[in-house]
Amino acid sequence: MDAPNAIETPVELPLALAVLGSLLWILMATATVIESDTYRYATVLLTLIGGYYSYTRLSFVRMHWAGWLCIAWTLYAVARFLLLIYSSPDRQRGASEWLYFFPLFFPFLGAALVVYRPYVSRILAGYFVLALIFLLILTDYRGILSGEPVTPMIQHNRIHGAVACGFMLIGAFFWMMHNLCHHAWSDWRLRLSVTCTPPIVLLSLLNIFGSKSKGVWMAMAITLPLIYLLAHGYMRARFIRVLGAAMAICLVAGIALFWGNIAQTAGPTINAIGATVQELSNSGDVSSAVHDAIRSEDTPLSMNERMQLWTNAWEIFRTSPVFGQGNDWLESWQKTEYANVGYTLLHNGYLEILVRHGLFGLTVFALLLAVFVDAIRRARRLGLMSLQAAHAYYASIAYFCLTLLSNSNNRLAIGESFFMIVAAIAFHCLILIEIQEKGWPEEKA
């Protein structure tokens, strides 16, 4: 979603490659619709395209230091993984350790996005039309209205589907806002976005409710006011206010209609959290309060299991707080207090990083995220990205970071593809910033 005065990127693509690449970008985002490994194949192909054009048409652009950091991190993570494997072939090989090799792709995906910048409007249109079709067909209306837990879209479980619907809601809303602010009604992009966005938003909210994922409920409850705060400055047109009011009325009416079911789903967890906080305030002993909550019969099963998982993860982290245990962490898991909890998906994305790579790893990823957000800010200031696109970026990151508090979404297809897209957009902006400063070689001659 470019700003009206955005610079052009004179990279001419053969028609077949233009179509192929556009489809690959759509496939990259379809992890929100169908949980599969398709995005990985799209990532590899787009990386090859980005690498080729980096060597040919973009060779005059220096790689930003964040790109070198991504490569250095990948080499570090791969070397550590292999060293631990070959130093003791009988040891366990961790779980989802390859996730930490993906930063290698980030700068090249950014170059690929620069190449496909002229096609972004069509790519977004294709994705949101696809999302709407799947929402209309796959929403379990009967199950949701009856109060039964449902799994949105074609996802492996309810939480994954709910997270996906949140992304679709945020993206569609700011897609429409961008087109309302930058295009006339005669433009197909505006008409299409205004047609597609309201049902995408409403169906996404309906599916998030039906998922009964309390973690996603919490994340969305915080993100929706954030979306309003970001967007209220340009929601001045009468049509936009009316549309926003209609969506708000539908949201409030839905909460009122399903309040009993919401209270039944979230009530026991809220009560258990309240009891744990009360005990903590009385005793001041975090460990004792957590162990008492785990032993309590009043603690809901999902909360109980998460507390066991987090206790185990914290126990492992404390033994290697700086660099983590790498792919050795599963061996240590067998010695933790609640090793029999039944699974090792930690249901907290930050703990997933800490047990493997410690504070060092968390710091590297936090640094990259800070660079990415700053790249968007600079691109917006220079007119290389619309305000609405920047707001979509910020809101999506905030939402995803909130979902990581109660779920390991960074170990899911949706999380991995999200990282790829977020990084690609940021590196694309860093490349455009340098191009704007230098100009294309032909222009300087």
C-alpha positions as CSV (number, residue, x, y, z in Angstrom):
1,M,0.0,0.0,0.0
2,D,2.1,2.8,-1.3
3,A,1.7,6.5,-0.6
4,P,0.6,8.6,-3.6
5,N,4.1,10.2,-3.9
6,A,6.0,6.9,-3.5
7,I,9.0,6.4,-5.8
8,E,8.8,3.9,-8.6
9,T,11.2,1.0,-8.8
10,P,12.1,0.5,-12.5
11,V,12.5,-3.3,-12.5
12,E,10.8,-4.8,-15.6
13,L,9.5,-8.3,-15.1
14,P,8.5,-10.8,-17.7
15,L,4.7,-11.4,-17.6
16,A,5.1,-15.0,-16.4
17,L,7.4,-14.0,-13.6
18,A,5.2,-11.1,-12.6
19,V,2.2,-13.5,-12.3
20,L,4.2,-16.2,-10.6
21,G,5.7,-13.8,-8.0
22,S,2.3,-12.2,-7.3
23,L,0.8,-15.7,-6.6
24,L,3.8,-16.6,-4.4
25,W,3.2,-13.5,-2.2
26,I,-0.5,-14.5,-1.9
27,L,0.5,-18.0,-1.0
28,M,2.9,-16.6,1.6
29,A,-0.1,-15.1,3.4
30,T,-2.5,-18.0,3.0
31,A,-1.2,-19.6,6.2
32,T,-4.0,-17.6,7.8
33,V,-6.5,-19.6,5.7
34,I,-5.0,-23.0,5.4
35,E,-2.4,-24.2,7.9
36,S,0.2,-25.9,5.7
37,D,3.9,-25.6,4.6
38,T,3.0,-23.8,1.4
39,Y,4.5,-20.6,2.6
40,R,7.9,-22.2,3.0
41,Y,8.0,-23.2,-0.7
42,A,6.9,-19.6,-1.6
43,T,9.6,-18.3,0.7
44,V,12.4,-20.2,-1.1
45,L,11.2,-19.2,-4.5
46,L,10.8,-15.5,-3.6
47,T,14.2,-15.6,-1.9
48,L,15.7,-16.8,-5.2
49,I,14.0,-14.1,-7.1
50,G,15.1,-11.5,-4.5
51,G,18.6,-12.8,-4.6
52,Y,18.8,-12.6,-8.4
53,Y,17.5,-9.1,-8.6
54,S,19.8,-8.0,-5.7
55,Y,22.7,-9.2,-7.8
56,T,21.5,-7.6,-11.0
57,R,19.2,-4.6,-10.7
58,L,19.7,-3.8,-7.0
59,S,23.5,-4.4,-6.7
60,F,24.2,-0.7,-6.1
61,V,22.2,-0.9,-2.8
62,R,24.3,-1.8,0.2
63,M,22.8,-4.4,2.5
64,H,21.7,-2.7,5.7
65,W,23.5,-3.8,8.9
66,A,20.3,-5.5,10.0
67,G,20.6,-7.8,7.0
68,W,24.1,-8.8,8.0
69,L,22.8,-9.3,11.6
70,C,20.2,-11.7,10.2
71,I,22.9,-13.7,8.3
72,A,25.2,-13.7,11.3
73,W,22.4,-14.9,13.6
74,T,21.5,-17.7,11.2
75,L,25.1,-18.9,11.0
76,Y,25.3,-18.8,14.8
77,A,22.1,-20.7,15.2
78,V,23.0,-23.4,12.6
79,A,26.5,-23.8,14.0
80,R,25.2,-24.2,17.5
81,F,22.6,-26.7,16.5
82,L,25.1,-28.8,14.6
83,L,27.7,-28.6,17.3
84,L,25.3,-29.9,19.9
85,I,24.1,-32.7,17.6
86,Y,27.5,-34.0,16.6
87,S,29.1,-33.6,20.0
88,S,26.6,-36.3,21.3
89,P,24.7,-38.1,18.5
90,D,22.4,-39.7,21.0
91,R,21.0,-36.5,22.4
92,Q,17.6,-35.2,21.4
93,R,17.4,-32.7,18.6
94,G,15.1,-30.2,20.2
95,A,11.8,-29.2,18.7
96,S,11.2,-26.6,15.9
97,E,14.8,-25.4,16.1
98,W,14.9,-24.7,12.4
99,L,12.6,-21.8,13.1
100,Y,15.6,-19.8,14.2
101,F,17.4,-20.3,10.9
102,F,14.7,-18.3,9.0
103,P,16.3,-14.8,9.4
104,L,18.6,-15.8,6.5
105,F,15.7,-15.2,4.2
106,F,14.6,-11.8,5.5
107,P,16.8,-9.4,3.5
108,F,16.3,-11.3,0.2
109,L,12.5,-11.3,0.7
110,G,12.8,-7.5,1.1
111,A,14.5,-7.3,-2.3
112,A,11.8,-9.5,-3.8
113,L,9.1,-7.2,-2.4
114,V,10.8,-4.2,-4.0
115,V,10.7,-6.0,-7.3
116,Y,7.0,-6.7,-6.8
117,R,6.1,-3.3,-5.4
118,P,4.0,-2.3,-8.5
119,Y,1.8,-5.4,-8.0
120,V,1.1,-4.9,-4.3
121,S,-2.5,-3.6,-4.9
122,R,-3.4,-6.7,-6.9
123,I,-1.7,-9.0,-4.5
124,L,-3.7,-7.5,-1.6
125,A,-6.9,-7.6,-3.6
126,G,-6.3,-11.3,-4.4
127,Y,-5.6,-12.2,-0.8
128,F,-8.6,-10.4,0.7
129,V,-11.0,-11.8,-1.9
130,L,-9.7,-15.3,-1.1
131,A,-10.0,-14.6,2.6
132,L,-13.6,-13.5,2.3
133,I,-14.5,-16.5,0.2
134,F,-13.0,-18.9,2.8
135,L,-14.7,-17.1,5.7
136,L,-18.1,-17.2,4.0
137,I,-17.7,-20.9,3.2
138,L,-15.9,-22.2,6.2
139,T,-17.5,-20.3,9.1
140,D,-19.4,-22.7,11.3
141,Y,-22.4,-20.5,11.8
142,R,-24.5,-23.1,13.6
143,G,-21.8,-24.2,16.0
144,I,-21.0,-20.6,16.9
145,L,-24.6,-19.6,17.5
146,S,-25.1,-22.7,19.6
147,G,-22.1,-21.7,21.8
148,E,-19.9,-24.7,20.8
149,P,-16.2,-24.2,20.4
150,V,-15.3,-24.2,16.7
151,T,-12.0,-24.2,14.7
152,P,-12.0,-21.2,12.2
153,M,-10.7,-21.7,8.7
154,I,-8.7,-24.8,7.8
155,Q,-6.4,-24.8,10.9
156,H,-5.1,-27.5,13.2
157,N,-6.9,-26.2,16.2
158,R,-9.1,-23.4,17.5
159,I,-6.3,-21.1,18.7
160,H,-4.5,-21.2,15.4
161,G,-7.7,-20.3,13.6
162,A,-8.5,-17.5,16.0
163,V,-5.1,-15.9,15.6
164,A,-5.5,-16.1,11.8
165,C,-8.9,-14.3,11.9
166,G,-7.3,-11.5,13.9
167,F,-4.7,-10.9,11.2
168,M,-7.4,-10.9,8.5
169,L,-9.5,-8.4,10.5
170,I,-6.6,-6.0,11.0
171,G,-5.3,-6.2,7.5
172,A,-8.7,-5.8,5.9
173,F,-9.6,-2.8,8.0
174,F,-6.5,-0.8,7.2
175,W,-6.6,-2.0,3.5
176,M,-10.0,-0.3,3.3
177,M,-8.8,2.8,5.2
178,H,-5.9,3.2,2.8
179,N,-8.2,3.0,-0.3
180,L,-10.7,5.4,1.3
181,C,-8.0,8.0,1.9
182,H,-6.1,7.6,-1.4
183,H,-8.6,6.6,-4.1
184,A,-11.8,7.9,-5.7
185,W,-14.9,5.8,-5.7
186,S,-14.4,5.2,-9.4
187,D,-11.2,3.2,-8.6
188,W,-11.7,-0.6,-8.4
189,R,-9.5,-0.8,-5.4
190,L,-11.8,1.3,-3.3
191,R,-15.0,-0.4,-4.4
192,L,-13.5,-3.8,-3.8
193,S,-12.1,-3.0,-0.4
194,V,-15.4,-1.4,0.8
195,T,-17.3,-4.4,-0.4
196,C,-15.0,-7.0,1.1
197,T,-13.9,-5.5,4.4
198,P,-17.1,-5.3,6.5
199,P,-18.0,-9.0,6.1
200,I,-14.3,-9.9,6.7
201,V,-14.3,-7.9,9.9
202,L,-17.6,-9.2,11.2
203,L,-16.9,-12.9,10.2
204,S,-13.5,-12.7,11.7
205,L,-14.9,-11.4,15.0
206,L,-17.6,-14.1,14.9
207,N,-14.9,-16.8,14.4
208,I,-12.7,-15.4,17.1
209,F,-15.7,-15.6,19.5
210,G,-16.5,-19.1,18.3
211,S,-12.9,-20.3,18.9
212,K,-13.3,-19.8,22.7
213,S,-9.5,-18.9,22.8
214,K,-9.3,-16.7,25.8
215,G,-5.7,-15.6,24.9
216,V,-6.9,-14.4,21.5
217,W,-9.9,-12.7,23.1
218,M,-7.6,-10.8,25.4
219,A,-5.2,-9.9,22.5
220,M,-8.1,-8.6,20.4
221,A,-9.7,-6.7,23.3
222,I,-6.5,-4.7,23.6
223,T,-5.9,-4.4,19.8
224,L,-9.3,-3.1,18.8
225,P,-8.9,0.1,20.9
226,L,-5.4,0.4,19.5
227,I,-6.8,0.2,16.0
228,Y,-9.2,3.0,16.8
229,L,-6.5,5.2,18.3
230,L,-4.4,4.7,15.2
231,A,-7.1,5.3,12.7
232,H,-9.3,8.0,14.3
233,G,-7.2,10.8,12.8
234,Y,-8.3,10.0,9.3
235,M,-11.7,8.5,10.0
236,R,-13.3,11.9,9.3
237,A,-15.4,11.2,6.2
238,R,-19.1,10.7,7.0
239,F,-19.2,7.4,5.3
240,I,-16.3,6.1,7.4
241,R,-17.9,7.3,10.6
242,V,-21.1,5.6,9.7
243,L,-19.3,2.4,8.8
244,G,-17.3,2.4,12.0
245,A,-20.4,3.0,14.1
246,A,-22.2,0.1,12.4
247,M,-19.3,-2.2,13.1
248,A,-19.2,-1.0,16.7
249,I,-22.9,-1.6,17.1
250,C,-22.6,-5.1,15.8
251,L,-19.7,-5.8,18.2
252,V,-21.6,-4.5,21.2
253,A,-24.7,-6.4,20.2
254,G,-22.7,-9.6,19.7
255,I,-21.2,-9.2,23.2
256,A,-24.6,-8.6,24.7
257,L,-26.2,-11.5,22.9
258,F,-23.4,-14.0,23.8
259,W,-22.5,-12.6,27.2
260,G,-23.6,-15.7,29.1
261,N,-21.4,-17.9,26.9
262,I,-18.5,-15.5,27.2
263,A,-18.8,-15.5,31.0
264,Q,-19.0,-19.2,31.1
265,T,-15.9,-19.6,29.0
266,A,-13.7,-17.0,30.6
267,G,-15.2,-16.8,34.1
268,P,-13.4,-19.7,35.8
269,T,-10.0,-18.6,34.4
270,I,-10.6,-15.0,35.6
271,N,-11.5,-16.3,39.1
272,A,-8.5,-18.6,39.2
273,I,-6.2,-15.7,38.2
274,G,-7.8,-13.5,40.8
275,A,-7.2,-16.1,43.5
276,T,-3.6,-16.5,42.4
277,V,-3.0,-12.8,42.5
278,Q,-4.6,-12.5,45.9
279,E,-2.4,-15.3,47.3
280,L,0.6,-13.6,45.8
281,S,-0.2,-10.3,47.3
282,N,-0.6,-12.0,50.7
283,S,2.5,-14.1,50.7
284,G,4.8,-12.3,48.2
285,D,6.1,-15.7,47.1
286,V,5.6,-16.2,43.3
287,S,6.7,-19.8,43.4
288,S,4.3,-20.8,46.2
289,A,1.4,-19.0,44.6
290,V,1.9,-20.8,41.2
291,H,2.4,-24.2,42.8
292,D,-0.8,-23.7,44.9
293,A,-2.7,-22.7,41.8
294,I,-1.5,-25.8,39.9
295,R,-2.7,-28.0,42.8
296,S,-6.0,-26.3,43.2
297,E,-9.1,-28.0,41.7
298,D,-10.6,-24.6,40.9
299,T,-7.9,-23.9,38.3
300,P,-9.3,-24.7,34.8
301,L,-7.4,-27.4,33.0
302,S,-6.0,-25.1,30.2
303,M,-4.7,-22.6,32.8
304,N,-3.3,-25.4,34.9
305,E,-1.4,-26.9,32.0
306,R,0.0,-23.6,31.0
307,M,1.3,-22.9,34.5
308,Q,3.0,-26.3,34.5
309,L,4.6,-25.6,31.2
310,W,5.7,-22.1,32.2
311,T,7.1,-23.4,35.5
312,N,9.2,-26.0,33.6
313,A,10.4,-23.5,31.1
314,W,11.4,-21.0,33.8
315,E,13.3,-23.8,35.6
316,I,15.3,-24.5,32.4
317,F,15.8,-20.8,31.6
318,R,17.3,-20.2,35.1
319,T,20.0,-22.8,34.5
320,S,21.2,-21.0,31.3
321,P,19.8,-17.5,31.3
322,V,22.3,-15.8,28.9
323,F,22.5,-18.1,25.9
324,G,19.8,-20.7,26.7
325,Q,20.3,-24.5,26.2
326,G,19.9,-24.7,22.5
327,N,18.6,-28.0,21.3
328,D,19.5,-29.6,24.6
329,W,16.5,-28.1,26.3
330,L,14.3,-31.2,25.8
331,E,16.8,-33.3,27.8
332,S,16.5,-30.9,30.6
333,W,12.8,-30.9,30.3
334,Q,12.7,-34.5,31.5
335,K,14.1,-33.4,34.8
336,T,11.7,-30.6,35.5
337,E,9.0,-30.7,38.2
338,Y,6.1,-31.1,35.8
339,A,7.7,-33.1,33.0
340,N,4.6,-35.3,32.8
341,V,2.4,-32.4,31.7
342,G,2.0,-34.2,28.4
343,Y,3.5,-31.9,25.8
344,T,6.4,-29.5,25.3
345,L,4.7,-26.7,23.3
346,L,5.3,-24.0,25.9
347,H,2.2,-21.8,25.1
348,N,4.4,-18.7,25.4
349,G,6.4,-17.4,22.5
350,Y,8.9,-15.5,24.7
351,L,9.7,-18.6,26.8
352,E,10.2,-20.6,23.5
353,I,13.1,-18.2,22.7
354,L,14.5,-18.0,26.2
355,V,14.8,-21.7,26.8
356,R,16.7,-22.1,23.5
357,H,18.7,-18.9,23.1
358,G,18.3,-17.1,26.4
359,L,18.5,-13.4,26.9
360,F,21.0,-13.1,24.1
361,G,18.5,-14.5,21.6
362,L,15.6,-12.5,22.9
363,T,17.7,-9.3,22.7
364,V,18.7,-10.0,19.0
365,F,15.1,-10.5,18.0
366,A,14.0,-7.4,20.0
367,L,16.7,-5.4,18.2
368,L,15.6,-6.7,14.8
369,L,12.0,-5.8,15.6
370,A,13.0,-2.3,16.7
371,V,14.9,-1.8,13.4
372,F,11.9,-3.0,11.5
373,V,9.5,-0.6,13.2
374,D,11.9,2.2,12.7
375,A,12.2,1.4,9.0
376,I,8.5,1.7,8.7
377,R,8.5,5.0,10.5
378,R,11.3,6.4,8.3
379,A,9.5,5.1,5.1
380,R,6.3,6.7,6.2
381,R,8.1,10.1,6.9
382,L,9.7,10.0,3.4
383,G,6.4,9.2,1.7
384,L,7.3,5.7,0.7
385,M,4.5,4.1,2.6
386,S,1.0,5.3,3.4
387,L,0.0,6.1,7.0
388,Q,-2.7,3.4,6.9
389,A,-0.1,0.8,5.8
390,A,2.2,1.8,8.6
391,H,-0.7,1.5,11.1
392,A,-1.5,-2.0,9.8
393,Y,2.1,-2.9,10.4
394,Y,2.1,-1.6,14.0
395,A,-1.3,-3.0,14.9
396,S,-0.4,-6.5,13.5
397,I,2.8,-6.6,15.4
398,A,1.1,-5.5,18.7
399,Y,-1.6,-8.1,18.2
400,F,0.8,-10.9,17.5
401,C,3.1,-10.0,20.4
402,L,0.0,-10.1,22.7
403,T,-1.0,-13.6,21.4
404,L,2.5,-14.8,22.3
405,L,1.8,-14.3,26.0
406,S,-0.4,-17.4,26.1
407,N,0.4,-19.3,23.0
408,S,3.5,-20.4,21.1
409,N,2.3,-18.9,17.8
410,N,5.9,-18.3,16.7
411,R,6.1,-22.1,16.2
412,L,3.1,-22.2,13.9
413,A,2.8,-21.8,10.2
414,I,1.0,-18.6,10.8
415,G,3.7,-17.2,13.0
416,E,6.6,-18.2,10.6
417,S,4.8,-16.7,7.6
418,F,4.1,-13.6,9.7
419,F,7.8,-13.2,10.5
420,M,8.7,-13.5,6.8
421,I,6.2,-10.9,5.7
422,V,7.0,-8.4,8.5
423,A,10.7,-8.7,7.8
424,A,10.2,-8.4,4.0
425,I,8.2,-5.2,4.4
426,A,10.9,-3.7,6.6
427,F,13.8,-4.6,4.4
428,H,11.8,-3.4,1.4
429,C,11.5,-0.1,3.1
430,L,15.2,0.0,4.0
431,I,16.1,-0.6,0.3
432,L,13.7,2.1,-0.9
433,I,15.1,4.6,1.6
434,E,18.6,4.1,0.2
435,I,17.3,4.2,-3.4
436,Q,15.5,7.5,-2.7
437,E,18.8,8.9,-1.2
438,K,21.0,7.6,-4.1
439,G,18.7,7.5,-7.0
440,W,18.9,4.7,-9.6
441,P,22.2,4.5,-11.5
442,E,20.6,5.5,-14.7
443,E,19.2,8.7,-13.1
444,K,22.6,9.7,-11.7
445,A,24.4,9.3,-15.1
